[in-house]
Amino acid sequence: MSHPLKLRFFAHSWVSDWNHGNAHFLRGLVRELIRLGHEVRCYEQYGAWSLANLLREEGELAQAAVEEFWRAFPELDVRFYLNDAGFRDFAREELSGADVVVVHEWNPPEVVESIAALKRELGFRLLFHDTHHRAYSNPKEMLRLPLSQFDGVLAFGEAIRRIYQQGGFGIEKAWTFHEAADTGNFRAVEARKNTDVIWVGNWGDEERTQELQEFLIGPAAALRGHKIAVHGVRYPEEGRHQLASAGIEFRGYLPNLRAPRAYGESKVTVHVPRRQYANGLSGVPTIRVFEALACGIPLLCAPWTDTEGLFRPGEDYLCVPDGRAMAAELRRLISDAAAREQMASRGLETIQAGHTCAHRARQFQDICEELGK
Protein backbone atom coordinates (compact mmCIF):
# COMPACT_ATOMS: atom_id res chain seq x y z
CA MET A 1 0.00 0.00 0.00
CA SER A 2 1.17 3.54 -0.70
CA HIS A 3 0.08 4.70 2.77
CA PRO A 4 -1.45 3.32 5.95
CA LEU A 5 -5.25 3.33 6.04
CA LYS A 6 -7.67 4.26 8.78
CA LEU A 7 -9.99 1.26 8.87
CA ARG A 8 -13.15 0.85 10.94
CA PHE A 9 -14.88 -2.53 11.42
CA PHE A 10 -18.36 -3.03 12.86
CA ALA A 11 -19.08 -6.62 13.90
CA HIS A 12 -21.63 -8.30 16.12
CA SER A 13 -18.99 -9.11 18.72
CA TRP A 14 -15.22 -9.26 18.94
CA VAL A 15 -15.07 -10.37 22.55
CA SER A 16 -17.41 -13.37 22.24
CA ASP A 17 -17.40 -16.30 19.83
CA TRP A 18 -20.40 -18.02 21.48
CA ASN A 19 -22.47 -19.17 18.47
CA HIS A 20 -20.54 -16.54 16.54
CA GLY A 21 -18.00 -18.16 14.26
CA ASN A 22 -17.44 -14.97 12.29
CA ALA A 23 -15.44 -13.61 15.22
CA HIS A 24 -12.76 -16.23 14.53
CA PHE A 25 -11.84 -14.81 11.14
CA LEU A 26 -12.48 -11.15 11.88
CA ARG A 27 -10.14 -11.13 14.88
CA GLY A 28 -7.32 -12.65 12.84
CA LEU A 29 -7.94 -10.43 9.83
CA VAL A 30 -7.79 -7.23 11.87
CA ARG A 31 -4.61 -8.32 13.64
CA GLU A 32 -2.94 -8.92 10.27
CA LEU A 33 -4.08 -5.54 8.97
CA ILE A 34 -2.54 -3.92 12.03
CA ARG A 35 0.70 -5.79 11.35
CA LEU A 36 0.66 -4.33 7.84
CA GLY A 37 0.70 -0.86 9.39
CA HIS A 38 -2.94 0.17 9.23
CA GLU A 39 -4.88 1.88 12.00
CA VAL A 40 -7.90 -0.27 12.84
CA ARG A 41 -10.76 0.26 15.27
CA CYS A 42 -13.29 -2.47 16.08
CA TYR A 43 -16.84 -1.76 17.21
CA GLU A 44 -19.48 -3.85 18.92
CA GLN A 45 -22.74 -3.05 20.64
CA TYR A 46 -23.01 -3.16 24.42
CA GLY A 47 -24.95 -6.24 25.44
CA ALA A 48 -24.46 -8.03 22.12
CA TRP A 49 -26.46 -11.27 21.89
CA SER A 50 -23.41 -13.53 21.67
CA LEU A 51 -21.61 -12.03 24.66
CA ALA A 52 -24.82 -11.87 26.70
CA ASN A 53 -25.49 -15.56 26.06
CA LEU A 54 -21.89 -16.48 26.80
CA LEU A 55 -22.05 -14.77 30.19
CA ARG A 56 -25.48 -16.19 31.00
CA GLU A 57 -24.92 -19.78 29.87
CA GLU A 58 -21.31 -20.63 30.60
CA GLY A 59 -20.56 -19.49 34.16
CA GLU A 60 -16.87 -19.41 35.09
CA LEU A 61 -15.90 -20.64 31.64
CA ALA A 62 -17.38 -17.45 30.17
CA GLN A 63 -15.12 -15.20 32.21
CA ALA A 64 -12.12 -17.35 31.32
CA ALA A 65 -13.00 -17.12 27.61
CA VAL A 66 -13.27 -13.33 27.76
CA GLU A 67 -9.93 -13.05 29.55
CA GLU A 68 -8.31 -15.38 27.01
CA PHE A 69 -9.57 -13.16 24.19
CA TRP A 70 -7.98 -10.04 25.65
CA ARG A 71 -4.69 -11.85 26.26
CA ALA A 72 -4.62 -13.29 22.74
CA PHE A 73 -5.52 -10.03 20.97
CA PRO A 74 -4.01 -7.15 22.95
CA GLU A 75 -3.57 -5.09 19.80
CA LEU A 76 -7.29 -4.96 18.96
CA ASP A 77 -8.85 -1.58 19.72
CA VAL A 78 -12.40 -2.66 20.62
CA ARG A 79 -14.87 0.15 21.24
CA PHE A 80 -18.40 -0.36 22.52
CA TYR A 81 -21.47 1.64 21.57
CA LEU A 82 -25.07 1.93 22.63
CA ASN A 83 -27.68 1.34 19.96
CA ASP A 84 -29.77 4.34 20.97
CA ALA A 85 -30.62 7.86 19.88
CA GLY A 86 -27.02 8.93 20.44
CA PHE A 87 -25.47 6.40 18.07
CA ARG A 88 -25.43 8.72 15.05
CA ASP A 89 -23.35 11.30 16.95
CA PHE A 90 -21.04 8.56 18.28
CA ALA A 91 -20.52 7.20 14.77
CA ARG A 92 -19.93 10.64 13.30
CA GLU A 93 -17.12 11.31 15.76
CA GLU A 94 -15.59 7.82 15.44
CA LEU A 95 -15.74 7.68 11.65
CA SER A 96 -14.46 11.18 10.96
CA GLY A 97 -11.26 10.82 8.96
CA ALA A 98 -11.79 7.12 8.25
CA ASP A 99 -10.72 5.77 4.87
CA VAL A 100 -12.72 2.53 4.76
CA VAL A 101 -15.57 1.33 6.97
CA VAL A 102 -16.55 -2.35 6.95
CA VAL A 103 -19.96 -3.40 8.26
CA HIS A 104 -20.47 -7.10 8.90
CA GLU A 105 -23.89 -8.50 8.02
CA TRP A 106 -24.73 -9.36 11.64
CA ASN A 107 -25.31 -5.78 12.81
CA PRO A 108 -28.61 -4.12 13.79
CA PRO A 109 -30.34 -2.67 10.69
CA GLU A 110 -30.64 0.74 12.30
CA VAL A 111 -26.90 0.81 12.96
CA VAL A 112 -26.22 -0.11 9.34
CA GLU A 113 -28.56 2.66 8.18
CA SER A 114 -26.90 5.26 10.40
CA ILE A 115 -23.42 4.39 9.14
CA ALA A 116 -24.57 4.44 5.51
CA ALA A 117 -26.20 7.85 6.07
CA LEU A 118 -22.83 9.27 7.22
CA LYS A 119 -20.93 8.05 4.16
CA ARG A 120 -21.50 11.09 1.95
CA GLU A 121 -20.99 13.53 4.80
CA LEU A 122 -17.67 12.07 5.96
CA GLY A 123 -16.35 10.73 2.65
CA PHE A 124 -15.28 7.24 3.63
CA ARG A 125 -15.62 4.13 1.47
CA LEU A 126 -18.16 1.64 2.78
CA LEU A 127 -18.03 -2.14 2.41
CA PHE A 128 -20.59 -4.76 3.44
CA HIS A 129 -19.13 -8.06 4.67
CA ASP A 130 -21.43 -11.06 4.20
CA THR A 131 -20.57 -14.41 5.76
CA HIS A 132 -24.05 -15.94 5.87
CA HIS A 133 -26.55 -17.55 3.51
CA ARG A 134 -29.39 -15.03 3.86
CA ALA A 135 -28.74 -13.41 0.48
CA TYR A 136 -29.61 -16.86 -0.91
CA SER A 137 -32.15 -18.16 1.63
CA ASN A 138 -33.90 -14.93 2.63
CA PRO A 139 -33.10 -12.11 0.16
CA LYS A 140 -36.07 -10.03 1.34
CA GLU A 141 -34.37 -9.63 4.72
CA MET A 142 -31.19 -8.36 3.07
CA LEU A 143 -33.11 -5.95 0.86
CA ARG A 144 -34.20 -4.13 4.02
CA LEU A 145 -30.64 -2.83 4.33
CA PRO A 146 -29.43 0.26 2.39
CA LEU A 147 -27.05 -1.84 0.29
CA SER A 148 -27.16 0.53 -2.69
CA GLN A 149 -25.26 3.06 -0.59
CA PHE A 150 -22.31 0.68 -0.14
CA ASP A 151 -19.27 0.77 -2.42
CA GLY A 152 -19.22 -3.00 -2.57
CA VAL A 153 -19.67 -6.35 -0.87
CA LEU A 154 -17.09 -8.73 0.53
CA ALA A 155 -18.78 -12.10 -0.02
CA PHE A 156 -17.37 -15.21 1.64
CA GLY A 157 -17.95 -17.36 -1.44
CA GLU A 158 -18.25 -16.98 -5.19
CA ALA A 159 -21.87 -18.16 -5.11
CA ILE A 160 -22.74 -15.34 -2.70
CA ARG A 161 -20.81 -12.81 -4.79
CA ARG A 162 -22.81 -13.74 -7.89
CA ILE A 163 -26.09 -13.32 -6.00
CA TYR A 164 -25.15 -9.77 -5.04
CA GLN A 165 -24.04 -8.91 -8.55
CA GLN A 166 -27.14 -10.38 -10.21
CA GLY A 167 -29.84 -10.26 -7.53
CA GLY A 168 -31.18 -6.72 -7.69
CA PHE A 169 -29.44 -5.52 -4.52
CA GLY A 170 -28.13 -2.34 -6.14
CA ILE A 171 -24.52 -3.44 -5.68
CA GLU A 172 -22.01 -2.34 -8.30
CA LYS A 173 -18.99 -4.23 -7.03
CA ALA A 174 -18.59 -7.47 -5.12
CA TRP A 175 -15.50 -9.48 -4.31
CA THR A 176 -15.14 -13.10 -3.30
CA PHE A 177 -13.48 -12.79 0.09
CA HIS A 178 -13.20 -16.16 1.77
CA GLU A 179 -12.71 -16.64 5.45
CA ALA A 180 -9.36 -18.13 6.46
CA ALA A 181 -7.41 -19.59 9.36
CA ASP A 182 -5.97 -17.35 12.02
CA THR A 183 -2.65 -19.16 12.07
CA GLY A 184 -1.44 -16.91 14.85
CA ASN A 185 -3.62 -19.11 17.07
CA PHE A 186 -4.56 -22.10 14.91
CA ARG A 187 -1.64 -24.44 14.51
CA ALA A 188 -0.86 -28.08 15.17
CA VAL A 189 -0.60 -28.85 18.88
CA GLU A 190 1.33 -31.91 19.97
CA ALA A 191 -0.72 -33.67 22.65
CA ARG A 192 -1.66 -37.13 23.85
CA LYS A 193 -4.61 -38.46 21.87
CA ASN A 194 -7.54 -38.98 24.24
CA THR A 195 -10.32 -38.78 21.66
CA ASP A 196 -10.81 -40.73 18.44
CA VAL A 197 -13.29 -38.42 16.66
CA ILE A 198 -14.16 -34.83 17.47
CA TRP A 199 -16.76 -32.53 15.99
CA VAL A 200 -16.78 -28.83 16.85
CA GLY A 201 -20.02 -27.14 15.82
CA ASN A 202 -23.38 -25.87 16.96
CA TRP A 203 -26.72 -27.61 16.54
CA GLY A 204 -28.23 -24.41 15.21
CA ASP A 205 -31.67 -23.66 13.87
CA GLU A 206 -32.54 -27.06 12.38
CA GLU A 207 -30.37 -26.30 9.34
CA ARG A 208 -28.47 -29.60 9.48
CA THR A 209 -30.35 -31.84 11.92
CA GLN A 210 -30.85 -34.57 9.34
CA GLU A 211 -27.25 -34.27 8.21
CA LEU A 212 -25.97 -34.61 11.78
CA GLN A 213 -28.03 -37.72 12.26
CA GLU A 214 -26.63 -39.35 9.12
CA PHE A 215 -23.01 -38.23 9.20
CA LEU A 216 -22.28 -37.96 12.92
CA ILE A 217 -24.80 -39.69 15.16
CA GLY A 218 -25.33 -42.77 12.97
CA PRO A 219 -21.61 -43.40 12.37
CA ALA A 220 -20.89 -42.91 16.07
CA ALA A 221 -23.43 -45.59 16.95
CA ALA A 222 -21.64 -47.90 14.53
CA LEU A 223 -18.31 -47.16 16.20
CA ARG A 224 -19.17 -47.97 19.78
CA GLY A 225 -16.09 -48.56 21.81
CA HIS A 226 -14.34 -45.56 20.28
CA LYS A 227 -14.17 -42.18 22.01
CA ILE A 228 -16.29 -39.68 20.07
CA ALA A 229 -16.94 -36.17 21.36
CA VAL A 230 -18.89 -33.08 20.33
CA HIS A 231 -18.33 -29.47 21.33
CA GLY A 232 -20.90 -26.75 20.70
CA VAL A 233 -23.86 -24.76 21.95
CA ARG A 234 -27.62 -24.51 21.43
CA TYR A 235 -28.15 -28.26 21.55
CA PRO A 236 -31.80 -29.01 22.41
CA GLU A 237 -32.59 -31.70 24.94
CA GLU A 238 -33.59 -34.09 22.16
CA GLY A 239 -30.31 -33.45 20.38
CA ARG A 240 -28.26 -34.16 23.50
CA HIS A 241 -30.30 -37.31 24.03
CA GLN A 242 -29.50 -38.48 20.50
CA LEU A 243 -25.79 -37.88 21.09
CA ALA A 244 -25.83 -39.83 24.34
CA SER A 245 -27.78 -42.70 22.77
CA ALA A 246 -25.09 -43.03 20.11
CA GLY A 247 -22.31 -43.06 22.70
CA ILE A 248 -21.13 -39.51 21.94
CA GLU A 249 -19.76 -37.40 24.78
CA PHE A 250 -21.24 -33.89 24.69
CA ARG A 251 -18.67 -31.43 26.01
CA GLY A 252 -20.55 -28.16 25.51
CA TYR A 253 -19.07 -24.77 24.69
CA LEU A 254 -15.49 -24.71 23.49
CA PRO A 255 -13.88 -21.25 23.45
CA ASN A 256 -12.41 -20.94 20.00
CA LEU A 257 -8.92 -20.26 21.29
CA ARG A 258 -8.98 -23.70 22.94
CA ALA A 259 -9.93 -25.53 19.74
CA PRO A 260 -6.34 -26.18 18.59
CA ARG A 261 -5.62 -28.21 21.73
CA ALA A 262 -8.93 -30.07 21.35
CA TYR A 263 -7.95 -30.96 17.78
CA GLY A 264 -4.45 -31.90 18.91
CA GLU A 265 -5.89 -34.37 21.44
CA SER A 266 -8.05 -36.02 18.76
CA LYS A 267 -7.27 -38.36 15.87
CA VAL A 268 -9.90 -37.27 13.32
CA THR A 269 -12.47 -34.52 12.92
CA VAL A 270 -15.56 -34.25 10.72
CA HIS A 271 -17.27 -31.43 8.86
CA VAL A 272 -21.05 -31.42 8.53
CA PRO A 273 -22.04 -28.31 6.53
CA ARG A 274 -25.43 -26.74 6.87
CA ARG A 275 -27.52 -27.83 3.93
CA GLN A 276 -27.42 -24.38 2.25
CA TYR A 277 -23.67 -24.83 1.77
CA ALA A 278 -24.08 -28.32 0.36
CA ASN A 279 -26.61 -27.42 -2.33
CA GLY A 280 -27.36 -23.91 -3.64
CA LEU A 281 -24.22 -22.40 -2.11
CA SER A 282 -21.93 -25.32 -2.78
CA GLY A 283 -18.33 -24.16 -2.78
CA VAL A 284 -18.58 -21.90 0.27
CA PRO A 285 -16.36 -23.42 2.98
CA THR A 286 -17.09 -22.35 6.53
CA ILE A 287 -14.45 -21.32 9.04
CA ARG A 288 -14.22 -24.77 10.66
CA VAL A 289 -12.72 -26.23 7.47
CA PHE A 290 -9.88 -23.72 7.42
CA GLU A 291 -9.27 -24.01 11.17
CA ALA A 292 -9.24 -27.80 11.32
CA LEU A 293 -6.81 -28.09 8.42
CA ALA A 294 -4.59 -25.40 9.97
CA CYS A 295 -4.41 -27.52 13.13
CA GLY A 296 -3.09 -30.52 11.23
CA ILE A 297 -5.95 -32.93 11.90
CA PRO A 298 -7.41 -35.20 9.18
CA LEU A 299 -10.84 -34.05 8.07
CA LEU A 300 -13.77 -36.13 6.81
CA CYS A 301 -16.67 -34.25 5.24
CA ALA A 302 -20.33 -34.85 4.58
CA PRO A 303 -21.14 -34.15 0.90
CA TRP A 304 -19.75 -30.76 -0.11
CA THR A 305 -18.36 -29.67 -3.46
CA ASP A 306 -15.32 -27.41 -3.67
CA THR A 307 -16.53 -25.63 -6.81
CA GLU A 308 -13.92 -22.88 -6.44
CA GLY A 309 -10.93 -25.20 -6.30
CA LEU A 310 -9.67 -23.92 -2.96
CA PHE A 311 -8.48 -27.32 -1.78
CA ARG A 312 -7.40 -30.71 -3.11
CA PRO A 313 -10.35 -33.01 -2.41
CA GLY A 314 -9.24 -36.51 -1.61
CA GLU A 315 -5.88 -35.19 -0.43
CA ASP A 316 -6.49 -32.26 1.93
CA TYR A 317 -9.71 -33.83 3.17
CA LEU A 318 -12.04 -36.64 2.16
CA CYS A 319 -15.73 -36.34 1.28
CA VAL A 320 -18.00 -39.33 1.87
CA PRO A 321 -21.38 -39.93 0.20
CA ASP A 322 -23.37 -41.31 3.13
CA GLY A 323 -23.33 -42.32 6.77
CA ARG A 324 -22.13 -45.85 6.09
CA ALA A 325 -19.11 -44.56 4.21
CA MET A 326 -18.43 -42.04 6.99
CA ALA A 327 -18.34 -44.84 9.58
CA ALA A 328 -16.02 -46.93 7.39
CA GLU A 329 -13.57 -44.08 6.75
CA LEU A 330 -13.56 -43.05 10.39
CA ARG A 331 -12.75 -46.61 11.41
CA ARG A 332 -9.92 -46.75 8.85
CA LEU A 333 -8.34 -43.48 9.89
CA ILE A 334 -8.64 -44.14 13.60
CA SER A 335 -6.50 -47.24 13.15
CA ASP A 336 -4.06 -45.92 10.51
CA ALA A 337 -1.68 -43.30 11.92
CA ALA A 338 0.29 -43.03 8.66
CA ALA A 339 -2.84 -42.23 6.64
CA ARG A 340 -3.84 -39.64 9.23
CA GLU A 341 -0.45 -37.98 9.09
CA GLN A 342 -0.42 -37.85 5.30
CA MET A 343 -3.88 -36.27 5.03
CA ALA A 344 -3.18 -33.80 7.83
CA SER A 345 0.11 -32.65 6.31
CA ARG A 346 -1.50 -32.10 2.91
CA GLY A 347 -4.33 -30.04 4.38
CA LEU A 348 -1.95 -27.91 6.43
CA GLU A 349 0.20 -27.34 3.36
CA THR A 350 -2.77 -25.93 1.44
CA ILE A 351 -3.77 -23.60 4.29
CA GLN A 352 -0.25 -22.22 4.62
CA ALA A 353 -0.02 -21.71 0.86
CA GLY A 354 -3.11 -19.53 0.50
CA HIS A 355 -5.71 -19.53 3.24
CA THR A 356 -4.42 -17.64 6.25
CA CYS A 357 -5.66 -14.35 7.66
CA ALA A 358 -2.41 -12.81 6.41
CA HIS A 359 -3.38 -13.77 2.85
CA ARG A 360 -6.80 -12.18 3.29
CA ALA A 361 -5.34 -9.01 4.77
CA ARG A 362 -3.24 -8.52 1.66
CA GLN A 363 -6.32 -9.17 -0.48
CA PHE A 364 -8.20 -6.56 1.54
CA GLN A 365 -5.42 -4.05 0.81
CA ASP A 366 -5.81 -4.75 -2.91
CA ILE A 367 -9.58 -4.18 -2.66
CA CYS A 368 -8.98 -0.85 -0.92
CA GLU A 369 -6.62 0.17 -3.71
CA GLU A 370 -9.31 -0.68 -6.23
CA LEU A 371 -11.69 1.54 -4.29
CA GLY A 372 -9.19 4.38 -4.56
CA LYS A 373 -8.15 4.32 -0.92
Salt bridges, closest charged atoms under 4 A:
ASP17 OD2 - ARG27 NH1 3.48
GLU32 OE2 - ARG35 NH1 2.96
GLU39 OE2 - ARG8 NH2 2.59
GLU39 OE2 - ARG41 NE 3.89
GLU57 OE2 - ARG56 NE 3.66
GLU68 OE2 - ARG258 NH2 2.58
ASP77 OD2 - ARG79 NH2 2.94
ASP89 OD1 - ARG92 NH1 3.14
GLU94 OE1 - ARG41 NH1 3.09
GLU94 OE1 - ARG79 NH1 2.93
GLU105 OE2 - HIS104 NE2 3.89
GLU105 OE1 - ARG134 NH2 2.14
GLU121 OE2 - ARG92 NE 2.75
GLU141 OE2 - ARG134 NE 3.92
ASP151 OD2 - LYS119 NZ 3.57
ASP151 OD1 - ARG125 NH1 3.76
GLU158 OE2 - ARG161 NH2 2.73
GLU158 OE2 - ARG162 NH1 3.72
ASP182 OD1 - ARG31 NH2 3.04
ASP196 OD1 - LYS267 NZ 3.58
ASP205 OD1 - ARG234 NH2 3.02
GLU207 OE2 - HIS133 NE2 3.08
GLU207 OE1 - ARG274 NH1 3.08
GLU211 OE1 - ARG275 NH2 3.15
GLU249 OE1 - LYS227 NZ 3.19
GLU249 OE2 - ARG251 NE 3.36
GLU265 OE2 - ARG261 NH1 3.52
GLU291 OE2 - HIS24 ND1 3.04
GLU308 OE1 - HIS178 NE2 2.73
GLU315 OE1 - ARG346 NH2 2.09
ASP316 OD1 - ARG312 NE 3.12
GLU329 OE1 - ARG332 NE 2.78
GLU349 OE1 - ARG312 NH2 2.97
GLU349 OE1 - ARG346 NH1 3.60
